[in-house]
Amino acid sequence: MNETIILDSVRDELLSEAKRSPGLLADLANLERYVAETYSARSFIELLQNADDAGAKRFLVMQDGDRLICANDGRPFSCNDFYSLCRSASSDKKRGQSIGYRDRLQICGGNGERNPPAQ
């Protein structure tokens, strides 16, 4: 499935739900903020764990101006992976496994959705 189609589909679904239930959206936003704050000290560890979960053999961290670039050579994000990033309760992680990938959103300000291979 085309990346733009995936993004548009998830965005449209979430916006539709938000319009139907703005109070629930505010509650979920507060929950996401709490999770991000809770994991903020573990950001680097979580990025390493995500690379391991993706089967990566290499992991790259570099600074490019005011950007921090993290990449690995593991499997690319699937549609389900992206969907899980957008919905706390839809992760396929088992109980006791980390959901800390969302703390990357706190660092990147919501950018950096891709999981490109390391060079």
VENKA-V762592 format. One line per field, one symbol per residue. ss: DSSP state (a for helix, b for strand, c for the rest). psi: psi as a letter, one per 30 degrees, with the letter a starting at -180 (. if undefined). burial: 1 if it has 16 or more other ideal C-beta (glycine too) atoms within 10 Angstrom, else 0. A space follows every 50 residues. Layout:
ss: ???
psi: ???
burial: ???
//
This chain:
ss: ccaaaaaaaaaaaaaaaaaacaaaaaaaaaaaaaaaaaaaaaaaaaaaaa aaacccccbbbbbbccbbbbbbccccccaaaaaaaacaaaccccccccca aaaaaaaaccccccccccc
psi: kkeeeeeeeeeeeeeeeeefieeeeeeeeeeeeeeeeefefgeeeeeeee eeeggkfkkkklkjbgkkkkllgaklkleeeeeeefjeggkgklkflkgf fffeeeefgflhflilkk.
burial: 00000100010000000000000000010001001100100010011101 10110100100000000101111100100011111000001000000111 1111111000011010010
//
